[in-house]
């Protein structure tokens, strides 16, 4: 059997097996998001103002059961805007919950 035929057969076998495995896994359903009780607006950075920067910053926040933010991590956005978003979200307060949760927050920075 030619080498390219062996590769094609092997590739199709791998793809079929991957499809079978993914079909067997249950679909993860995202838990409902915790509502924000107190929001702090981000300070628009001076550099961003001068450069007329705008955009969306996506932040992951780990929220304690009491609603305070334990930690934050940037998932995307302009680096000039990320620090302002992280500083603001760190001051947010969420509704209490029985468990620590991970919340994804998006902040939209419009040119000022």
NORUR-V446265 format. One record per backbone hydrogen bond with DSSP energy under -1.0 kcal/mol. CO is the residue of the C=O (numbers start at 1). NH is the residue of the N-H. If there is no record, write none. Layout:
<<CO,NH> <CO,NH>>
This chain:
<<2,6> <3,7> <4,8> <5,9> <6,10> <7,11> <8,12> <9,13> <10,14> <11,15> <12,16> <13,17> <14,18> <15,19> <16,20> <17,21> <18,22> <19,23> <20,24> <21,25> <35,95> <38,93> <45,49> <46,50> <47,51> <48,53> <55,109> <57,107> <58,75> <58,76> <59,105> <60,73> <61,103> <62,70> <62,71> <63,101> <64,67> <65,97> <67,94> <68,64> <71,62> <73,60> <76,58> <78,81> <78,82> <81,85> <82,86> <83,87> <84,88> <85,89> <86,90> <88,91> <89,92> <93,37> <93,38> <101,63> <103,61> <105,59> <107,57> <109,55>>
